[in-house]
């Protein structure tokens, strides 16, 4: 179920735009692309140097060949749109799901660390937008508990 962006506390314009785009994507997702998973995930890669938002979703249609996470799909779409994109330009990745909070899986985490270890990850927890720097995250979602402290 999509979340209410307006209920989130203390977010700036580009964060609100990215989250609204994710919310729209979640609302439009169909079961067709989630045959092997009930988890619907949207990601939005904000590229400040190009003032652009790249939105994607996860695809889980096969157990044999695996799935494509929304995070990797967003980066692939960005590189396809901007072949001259540098890794340093990838600085802000928003990840939301029908069941939040959600952070990258281990495969995505390893992939993202190779692309830009200083990337900021964003997810929703309750009424808050949680920001975690990738250099502090290695696939253990217990980091979200530290955000409460």
N, CA and C atoms as an extended XYZ file, in Angstrom:
447
Properties=species:S:1:pos:R:3:atomname:S:1:resname:S:1:resid:I:1 pbc="F F F"
N         0.847       -1.181        0.000 N   UNK     1
C         0.000        0.000        0.000 CA  UNK     1
C         0.892        1.243        0.000 C   UNK     1
N         0.669        2.191       -0.899 N   UNK     2
C         1.474        3.416       -0.925 CA  UNK     2
C         1.321        4.215        0.367 C   UNK     2
N         2.302        5.015        0.660 N   UNK     3
C         2.340        5.818        1.874 CA  UNK     3
C         1.979        7.257        1.541 C   UNK     3
N         1.690        8.030        2.554 N   UNK     4
C         1.334        9.435        2.382 CA  UNK     4
C         2.584       10.297        2.508 C   UNK     4
N         3.078       10.781        1.383 N   UNK     5
C         4.311       11.583        1.372 CA  UNK     5
C         4.160       12.825        2.244 C   UNK     5
N         2.972       13.405        2.253 N   UNK     6
C         2.764       14.635        3.017 CA  UNK     6
C         2.850       14.418        4.522 C   UNK     6
N         2.711       13.168        4.972 N   UNK     7
C         2.793       12.902        6.402 CA  UNK     7
C         4.232       12.793        6.893 C   UNK     7
N         5.175       12.713        5.963 N   UNK     8
C         6.577       12.582        6.356 CA  UNK     8
C         7.102       13.900        6.915 C   UNK     8
N         7.924       13.773        7.932 N   UNK     9
C         8.457       14.951        8.606 CA  UNK     9
C         9.770       15.408        7.976 C   UNK     9
N         9.949       16.715        7.883 N   UNK    10
C        11.229       17.341        7.524 CA  UNK    10
C        11.869       16.787        6.250 C   UNK    10
N        11.204       16.923        5.139 N   UNK    11
C        11.836       16.510        3.893 CA  UNK    11
C        11.910       17.704        2.949 C   UNK    11
N        12.957       17.731        2.144 N   UNK    12
C        13.142       18.848        1.215 CA  UNK    12
C        12.483       18.520       -0.132 C   UNK    12
N        12.525       19.472       -1.046 N   UNK    13
C        11.808       19.338       -2.322 CA  UNK    13
C        12.245       18.128       -3.139 C   UNK    13
N        13.566       17.920       -3.289 N   UNK    14
C        13.989       16.803       -4.134 CA  UNK    14
C        13.642       15.460       -3.484 C   UNK    14
N        13.644       15.405       -2.157 N   UNK    15
C        13.252       14.179       -1.468 CA  UNK    15
C        11.754       13.915       -1.665 C   UNK    15
N        10.960       14.956       -1.559 N   UNK    16
C         9.517       14.808       -1.752 CA  UNK    16
C         9.211       14.357       -3.179 C   UNK    16
N         9.911       14.917       -4.155 N   UNK    17
C         9.707       14.517       -5.549 CA  UNK    17
C        10.066       13.049       -5.745 C   UNK    17
N        11.230       12.639       -5.239 N   UNK    18
C        11.672       11.248       -5.394 CA  UNK    18
C        10.684       10.286       -4.747 C   UNK    18
N        10.220       10.615       -3.557 N   UNK    19
C         9.281        9.742       -2.865 CA  UNK    19
C         7.924        9.701       -3.556 C   UNK    19
N         7.484       10.820       -4.083 N   UNK    20
C         6.216       10.849       -4.832 CA  UNK    20
C         6.313        9.981       -6.084 C   UNK    20
N         7.457       10.037       -6.762 N   UNK    21
C         7.652        9.199       -7.944 CA  UNK    21
C         7.646        7.716       -7.575 C   UNK    21
N         8.276        7.365       -6.456 N   UNK    22
C         8.248        5.978       -5.983 CA  UNK    22
C         6.825        5.558       -5.655 C   UNK    22
N         6.108        6.418       -4.980 N   UNK    23
C         4.733        6.133       -4.600 CA  UNK    23
C         3.867        5.877       -5.842 C   UNK    23
N         4.020        6.723       -6.859 N   UNK    24
C         3.272        6.539       -8.110 CA  UNK    24
C         3.616        5.194       -8.746 C   UNK    24
N         4.908        4.848       -8.727 N   UNK    25
C         5.342        3.583       -9.301 CA  UNK    25
C         4.728        2.408       -8.541 C   UNK    25
N         4.748        2.458       -7.216 N   UNK    26
C         4.161        1.376       -6.413 CA  UNK    26
C         2.683        1.197       -6.733 C   UNK    26
N         1.991        2.310       -6.874 N   UNK    27
C         0.557        2.271       -7.143 CA  UNK    27
C         0.257        1.600       -8.488 C   UNK    27
N         1.133        1.777       -9.465 N   UNK    28
C         0.901        1.259      -10.818 CA  UNK    28
C         1.411       -0.168      -11.033 C   UNK    28
N         2.233       -0.680      -10.134 N   UNK    29
C         2.804       -2.013      -10.330 CA  UNK    29
C         1.716       -3.078      -10.374 C   UNK    29
N         1.926       -4.065      -11.248 N   UNK    30
C         0.972       -5.160      -11.390 CA  UNK    30
C         1.598       -6.477      -10.931 C   UNK    30
N         0.776       -7.473      -10.750 N   UNK    31
C         1.248       -8.795      -10.326 CA  UNK    31
C         2.100       -9.467      -11.397 C   UNK    31
N         1.935       -9.070      -12.641 N   UNK    32
C         2.664       -9.686      -13.746 CA  UNK    32
C         4.167       -9.753      -13.477 C   UNK    32
N         4.738       -8.690      -12.907 N   UNK    33
C         6.182       -8.618      -12.688 CA  UNK    33
C         6.602       -9.121      -11.313 C   UNK    33
N         5.655       -9.709      -10.583 N   UNK    34
C         5.948      -10.203       -9.237 CA  UNK    34
C         5.430      -11.633       -9.056 C   UNK    34
N         5.563      -12.462      -10.083 N   UNK    35
C         5.054      -13.830      -10.027 CA  UNK    35
C         5.735      -14.665       -8.947 C   UNK    35
N         6.996      -14.385       -8.667 N   UNK    36
C         7.758      -15.154       -7.690 CA  UNK    36
C         7.896      -14.427       -6.357 C   UNK    36
N         7.292      -13.268       -6.243 N   UNK    37
C         7.455      -12.477       -5.024 CA  UNK    37
C         6.220      -11.617       -4.820 C   UNK    37
N         5.834      -11.483       -3.594 N   UNK    38
C         4.713      -10.590       -3.282 CA  UNK    38
C         5.217       -9.207       -2.905 C   UNK    38
N         6.526       -9.046       -2.860 N   UNK    39
C         7.112       -7.781       -2.432 CA  UNK    39
C         7.229       -6.824       -3.609 C   UNK    39
N         6.544       -5.704       -3.514 N   UNK    40
C         6.651       -4.666       -4.537 CA  UNK    40
C         7.566       -3.580       -4.009 C   UNK    40
N         8.583       -3.268       -4.804 N   UNK    41
C         9.591       -2.291       -4.407 CA  UNK    41
C         9.757       -1.271       -5.530 C   UNK    41
N         9.908       -0.019       -5.157 N   UNK    42
C        10.213        1.041       -6.114 CA  UNK    42
C        11.497        1.722       -5.651 C   UNK    42
N        12.288        2.131       -6.600 N   UNK    43
C        13.504        2.878       -6.287 CA  UNK    43
C        13.541        4.115       -7.170 C   UNK    43
N        14.112        5.165       -6.626 N   UNK    44
C        14.296        6.393       -7.397 CA  UNK    44
C        15.715        6.868       -7.185 C   UNK    44
N        16.435        6.956       -8.265 N   UNK    45
C        17.798        7.456       -8.244 CA  UNK    45
C        17.747        8.923       -8.622 C   UNK    45
N        18.099        9.789       -7.680 N   UNK    46
C        18.148       11.223       -7.979 CA  UNK    46
C        19.575       11.554       -8.371 C   UNK    46
N        19.720       12.190       -9.537 N   UNK    47
C        21.043       12.564      -10.046 CA  UNK    47
C        21.119       14.091      -10.032 C   UNK    47
N        21.668       14.680       -8.962 N   UNK    48
C        21.675       16.139       -8.822 CA  UNK    48
C        22.393       16.872       -9.952 C   UNK    48
N        23.468       16.293      -10.469 N   UNK    49
C        24.237       16.959      -11.520 CA  UNK    49
C        23.437       17.106      -12.816 C   UNK    49
N        22.415       16.288      -12.962 N   UNK    50
C        21.577       16.333      -14.164 CA  UNK    50
C        20.143       16.727      -13.829 C   UNK    50
N        19.905       16.985      -12.556 N   UNK    51
C        18.569       17.318      -12.063 CA  UNK    51
C        17.525       16.364      -12.639 C   UNK    51
N        17.802       15.068      -12.474 N   UNK    52
C        16.924       14.055      -13.046 CA  UNK    52
C        16.639       12.961      -12.021 C   UNK    52
N        15.484       12.359      -12.181 N   UNK    53
C        15.028       11.268      -11.323 CA  UNK    53
C        14.799       10.044      -12.196 C   UNK    53
N        15.414        8.938      -11.844 N   UNK    54
C        15.237        7.690      -12.571 CA  UNK    54
C        14.477        6.740      -11.641 C   UNK    54
N        13.297        6.329      -12.054 N   UNK    55
C        12.439        5.489      -11.226 CA  UNK    55
C        12.397        4.078      -11.794 C   UNK    55
N        12.382        3.101      -10.910 N   UNK    56
C        12.327        1.708      -11.351 CA  UNK    56
C        11.560        0.873      -10.334 C   UNK    56
N        11.387       -0.391      -10.678 N   UNK    57
C        10.743       -1.329       -9.761 CA  UNK    57
C        11.489       -2.645       -9.800 C   UNK    57
N        11.226       -3.470       -8.806 N   UNK    58
C        11.814       -4.809       -8.812 CA  UNK    58
C        11.013       -5.711       -9.752 C   UNK    58
N        11.684       -6.762      -10.225 N   UNK    59
C        11.037       -7.745      -11.090 CA  UNK    59
C        11.388       -9.119      -10.529 C   UNK    59
N        10.377       -9.862      -10.128 N   UNK    60
C        10.586      -11.199       -9.579 CA  UNK    60
C         9.718      -12.197      -10.295 C   UNK    60
N        10.206      -12.736      -11.406 N   UNK    61
C         9.370      -13.642      -12.195 CA  UNK    61
C         9.898      -15.069      -12.272 C   UNK    61
N        11.088      -15.326      -11.722 N   UNK    62
C        11.645      -16.664      -11.848 CA  UNK    62
C        12.535      -16.999      -10.661 C   UNK    62
N        12.396      -18.219      -10.158 N   UNK    63
C        13.282      -18.674       -9.091 CA  UNK    63
C        14.634      -19.101       -9.664 C   UNK    63
N        14.632      -19.619      -10.875 N   UNK    64
C        15.855      -20.156      -11.470 CA  UNK    64
C        16.856      -19.047      -11.800 C   UNK    64
N        16.395      -18.010      -12.457 N   UNK    65
C        17.319      -16.952      -12.874 CA  UNK    65
C        17.362      -15.787      -11.897 C   UNK    65
N        16.609      -15.882      -10.839 N   UNK    66
C        16.636      -14.821       -9.840 CA  UNK    66
C        15.741      -13.662      -10.220 C   UNK    66
N        15.937      -12.573       -9.523 N   UNK    67
C        15.115      -11.396       -9.765 CA  UNK    67
C        16.012      -10.197      -10.013 C   UNK    67
N        15.395       -9.125      -10.398 N   UNK    68
C        16.111       -7.869      -10.585 CA  UNK    68
C        15.579       -6.895       -9.546 C   UNK    68
N        16.440       -6.486       -8.650 N   UNK    69
C        16.035       -5.546       -7.606 CA  UNK    69
C        15.854       -4.150       -8.202 C   UNK    69
N        14.999       -3.376       -7.572 N   UNK    70
C        14.695       -2.027       -8.052 CA  UNK    70
C        15.934       -1.132       -8.060 C   UNK    70
N        16.833       -1.343       -7.100 N   UNK    71
C        18.036       -0.510       -7.015 CA  UNK    71
C        18.920       -0.684       -8.254 C   UNK    71
N        19.182       -1.936       -8.607 N   UNK    72
C        20.016       -2.204       -9.785 CA  UNK    72
C        19.313       -1.794      -11.062 C   UNK    72
N        17.987       -1.942      -11.091 N   UNK    73
C        17.223       -1.518      -12.273 CA  UNK    73
C        17.328       -0.006      -12.472 C   UNK    73
N        17.293        0.755      -11.382 N   UNK    74
C        17.394        2.221      -11.483 CA  UNK    74
C        18.757        2.642      -12.016 C   UNK    74
N        19.795        2.013      -11.520 N   UNK    75
C        21.138        2.374      -11.990 CA  UNK    75
C        21.322        1.966      -13.441 C   UNK    75
N        20.833        0.802      -13.821 N   UNK    76
C        20.927        0.374      -15.228 CA  UNK    76
C        20.179        1.343      -16.137 C   UNK    76
N        19.004        1.778      -15.712 N   UNK    77
C        18.231        2.734      -16.512 CA  UNK    77
C        18.963        4.076      -16.619 C   UNK    77
N        19.595        4.504      -15.534 N   UNK    78
C        20.336        5.780      -15.555 CA  UNK    78
C        21.518        5.710      -16.518 C   UNK    78
N        22.244        4.601      -16.470 N   UNK    79
C        23.404        4.447      -17.362 CA  UNK    79
C        22.943        4.327      -18.813 C   UNK    79
N        21.798        3.704      -19.034 N   UNK    80
C        21.259        3.618      -20.398 CA  UNK    80
C        20.838        4.995      -20.907 C   UNK    80
N        20.267        5.799      -20.027 N   UNK    81
C        19.830        7.141      -20.422 CA  UNK    81
C        21.014        8.081      -20.606 C   UNK    81
N        22.014        7.952      -19.736 N   UNK    82
C        23.194        8.820      -19.767 CA  UNK    82
C        24.452        7.954      -19.865 C   UNK    82
N        24.854        7.545      -21.068 N   UNK    83
C        26.032        6.683      -21.207 CA  UNK    83
C        27.320        7.309      -20.663 C   UNK    83
N        27.352        8.639      -20.548 N   UNK    84
C        28.542        9.321      -20.031 CA  UNK    84
C        28.459        9.572      -18.524 C   UNK    84
N        27.499        8.986      -17.855 N   UNK    85
C        27.301        9.171      -16.422 CA  UNK    85
C        28.497        8.624      -15.650 C   UNK    85
N        28.983        9.398      -14.699 N   UNK    86
C        30.084        8.909      -13.860 CA  UNK    86
C        29.514        8.281      -12.589 C   UNK    86
N        30.270        7.415      -11.973 N   UNK    87
C        29.822        6.766      -10.745 CA  UNK    87
C        29.628        7.776       -9.618 C   UNK    87
N        30.435        8.820       -9.611 N   UNK    88
C        30.345        9.834       -8.564 CA  UNK    88
C        29.046       10.631       -8.635 C   UNK    88
N        28.393       10.631       -9.804 N   UNK    89
C        27.129       11.352       -9.947 CA  UNK    89
C        25.960       10.631       -9.278 C   UNK    89
N        26.154        9.368       -8.959 N   UNK    90
C        25.097        8.573       -8.338 CA  UNK    90
C        25.195        8.740       -6.830 C   UNK    90
N        24.428        9.685       -6.298 N   UNK    91
C        24.596       10.063       -4.898 CA  UNK    91
C        23.388        9.789       -4.007 C   UNK    91
N        22.198        9.695       -4.567 N   UNK    92
C        20.990        9.587       -3.749 CA  UNK    92
C        20.047        8.528       -4.299 C   UNK    92
N        19.818        7.474       -3.511 N   UNK    93
C        18.964        6.374       -3.934 CA  UNK    93
C        17.853        6.162       -2.910 C   UNK    93
N        16.621        6.334       -3.356 N   UNK    94
C        15.437        6.175       -2.517 CA  UNK    94
C        14.858        4.788       -2.767 C   UNK    94
N        14.576        4.041       -1.691 N   UNK    95
C        14.070        2.681       -1.805 CA  UNK    95
C        12.836        2.566       -0.924 C   UNK    95
N        11.709        2.287       -1.544 N   UNK    96
C        10.468        2.148       -0.784 CA  UNK    96
C         9.703        0.927       -1.272 C   UNK    96
N         8.857        0.417       -0.402 N   UNK    97
C         8.110       -0.794       -0.725 CA  UNK    97
C         6.721       -0.707       -0.129 C   UNK    97
N         5.932       -1.704       -0.465 N   UNK    98
C         4.607       -1.750        0.135 CA  UNK    98
C         4.716       -2.037        1.628 C   UNK    98
N         5.844       -2.599        2.051 N   UNK    99
C         6.124       -2.821        3.467 CA  UNK    99
C         7.470       -2.197        3.790 C   UNK    99
N         7.437       -1.015        4.391 N   UNK   100
C         8.660       -0.289        4.730 CA  UNK   100
C         9.017       -0.533        6.183 C   UNK   100
N        10.233       -0.308        6.632 N   UNK   101
C        11.379        0.172        5.861 CA  UNK   101
C        12.039       -0.960        5.073 C   UNK   101
N        12.782       -0.569        4.072 N   UNK   102
C        13.483       -1.533        3.242 CA  UNK   102
C        14.807       -0.926        2.795 C   UNK   102
N        15.855       -1.707        2.900 N   UNK   103
C        17.180       -1.303        2.424 CA  UNK   103
C        17.686       -2.368        1.451 C   UNK   103
N        18.740       -2.086        0.699 N   UNK   104
C        19.223       -3.035       -0.313 CA  UNK   104
C        19.601       -4.393        0.259 C   UNK   104
N        19.343       -5.420       -0.539 N   UNK   105
C        19.764       -6.777       -0.191 CA  UNK   105
C        21.293       -6.862       -0.288 C   UNK   105
N        21.841       -7.997        0.095 N   UNK   106
C        23.293       -8.175        0.066 CA  UNK   106
C        23.891       -8.030       -1.324 C   UNK   106
N        23.212       -8.558       -2.343 N   UNK   107
C        23.718       -8.454       -3.714 CA  UNK   107
C        23.767       -6.990       -4.140 C   UNK   107
N        22.678       -6.267       -3.904 N   UNK   108
C        22.649       -4.843       -4.271 CA  UNK   108
C        23.662       -4.048       -3.466 C   UNK   108
N        23.775       -4.385       -2.195 N   UNK   109
C        24.717       -3.684       -1.331 CA  UNK   109
C        26.139       -3.794       -1.887 C   UNK   109
N        26.544       -5.003       -2.255 N   UNK   110
C        27.877       -5.200       -2.830 CA  UNK   110
C        28.029       -4.411       -4.130 C   UNK   110
N        27.009       -4.458       -4.953 N   UNK   111
C        27.012       -3.761       -6.247 CA  UNK   111
C        27.140       -2.252       -6.041 C   UNK   111
N        26.323       -1.718       -5.125 N   UNK   112
C        26.329       -0.274       -4.861 CA  UNK   112
C        27.662        0.195       -4.275 C   UNK   112
N        28.259       -0.615       -3.403 N   UNK   113
C        29.565       -0.262       -2.825 CA  UNK   113
C        30.623       -0.120       -3.912 C   UNK   113
N        30.537       -0.928       -4.957 N   UNK   114
C        31.505       -0.837       -6.060 CA  UNK   114
C        31.251        0.395       -6.917 C   UNK   114
N        30.001        0.838       -6.977 N   UNK   115
C        29.667        1.990       -7.812 CA  UNK   115
C        30.012        3.298       -7.124 C   UNK   115
N        29.492        3.500       -5.929 N   UNK   116
C        29.786        4.728       -5.178 CA  UNK   116
C        29.575        4.453       -3.692 C   UNK   116
N        30.660        4.150       -2.970 N   UNK   117
C        30.528        3.820       -1.550 CA  UNK   117
C        30.048        4.989       -0.685 C   UNK   117
N        29.965        6.177       -1.252 N   UNK   118
C        29.493        7.347       -0.503 CA  UNK   118
C        28.037        7.701       -0.828 C   UNK   118
N        27.356        6.829       -1.562 N   UNK   119
C        25.958        7.070       -1.934 CA  UNK   119
C        25.084        7.131       -0.677 C   UNK   119
N        24.060        7.971       -0.730 N   UNK   120
C        23.081        8.049        0.348 CA  UNK   120
C        21.880        7.179       -0.001 C   UNK   120
N        21.452        6.365        0.960 N   UNK   121
C        20.275        5.525        0.815 CA  UNK   121
C        19.161        6.125        1.652 C   UNK   121
N        17.952        6.093        1.132 N   UNK   122
C        16.796        6.628        1.837 CA  UNK   122
C        15.705        5.570        1.869 C   UNK   122
N        15.029        5.455        3.004 N   UNK   123
C        13.865        4.589        3.117 CA  UNK   123
C        12.881        5.230        4.090 C   UNK   123
N        11.684        4.701        4.111 N   UNK   124
C        10.627        5.220        4.981 CA  UNK   124
C        10.531        4.339        6.222 C   UNK   124
N        10.469        4.964        7.377 N   UNK   125
C        10.240        4.234        8.624 CA  UNK   125
C         9.226        5.030        9.433 C   UNK   125
N         8.025        4.506        9.497 N   UNK   126
C         6.957        5.237       10.177 CA  UNK   126
C         6.639        6.513        9.426 C   UNK   126
N         6.768        7.648       10.086 N   UNK   127
C         6.562        8.952        9.424 CA  UNK   127
C         7.855        9.652        9.093 C   UNK   127
N         8.950        8.913        9.111 N   UNK   128
C        10.249        9.538        8.866 CA  UNK   128
C        10.918        9.016        7.605 C   UNK   128
N        11.652        9.904        6.991 N   UNK   129
C        12.540        9.517        5.907 CA  UNK   129
C        13.892        9.257        6.562 C   UNK   129
N        14.369        8.036        6.463 N   UNK   130
C        15.644        7.650        7.060 CA  UNK   130
C        16.723        7.740        5.991 C   UNK   130
N        17.810        8.426        6.319 N   UNK   131
C        18.945        8.556        5.402 CA  UNK   131
C        20.139        7.825        6.017 C   UNK   131
N        20.712        6.926        5.227 N   UNK   132
C        21.875        6.157        5.674 CA  UNK   132
C        22.942        6.258        4.593 C   UNK   132
N        24.152        6.599        4.989 N   UNK   133
C        25.241        6.631        4.019 CA  UNK   133
C        25.686        5.199        3.766 C   UNK   133
N        25.837        4.849        2.497 N   UNK   134
C        26.174        3.482        2.109 CA  UNK   134
C        27.454        2.992        2.784 C   UNK   134
N        28.401        3.887        3.045 N   UNK   135
C        29.650        3.433        3.668 CA  UNK   135
C        29.422        2.885        5.073 C   UNK   135
N        28.241        3.164        5.657 N   UNK   136
C        27.896        2.653        6.985 CA  UNK   136
C        26.979        1.433        6.923 C   UNK   136
N        26.645        0.991        5.713 N   UNK   137
C        25.676       -0.096        5.553 CA  UNK   137
C        26.271       -1.236        4.742 C   UNK   137
N        26.196       -2.441        5.289 N   UNK   138
C        26.737       -3.619        4.609 CA  UNK   138
C        25.723       -4.747        4.524 C   UNK   138
N        24.445       -4.424        4.421 N   UNK   139
C        23.426       -5.437        4.248 CA  UNK   139
C        22.706       -5.842        5.519 C   UNK   139
N        23.044       -5.260        6.645 N   UNK   140
C        22.401       -5.612        7.912 CA  UNK   140
C        21.365       -4.538        8.254 C   UNK   140
N        20.092       -4.895        8.141 N   UNK   141
C        19.036       -3.910        8.355 CA  UNK   141
C        18.873       -3.505        9.816 C   UNK   141
N        19.674       -4.079       10.711 N   UNK   142
C        19.616       -3.646       12.111 CA  UNK   142
C        20.077       -2.195       12.236 C   UNK   142
N        20.719       -1.681       11.194 N   UNK   143
C        21.122       -0.269       11.200 CA  UNK   143
C        19.889        0.634       11.353 C   UNK   143
N        18.738        0.152       10.925 N   UNK   144
C        17.511        0.935       11.076 CA  UNK   144
C        17.133        1.115       12.545 C   UNK   144
N        17.481        0.142       13.369 N   UNK   145
C        17.228        0.258       14.810 CA  UNK   145
C        18.094        1.349       15.414 C   UNK   145
N        19.304        1.512       14.891 N   UNK   146
C        20.194        2.566       15.382 CA  UNK   146
C        19.638        3.948       15.084 C   UNK   146
N        18.821        4.065       14.051 N   UNK   147
C        18.223        5.359       13.697 CA  UNK   147
C        17.235        5.825       14.758 C   UNK   147
N        16.720        4.893       15.551 N   UNK   148
C        15.783        5.248       16.622 CA  UNK   148
C        16.494        5.878       17.804 C   UNK   148
N        17.770        5.573       17.967 N   UNK   149
C        18.519        6.043       19.144 CA  UNK   149
C        18.853        7.516       19.063 C   UNK   149
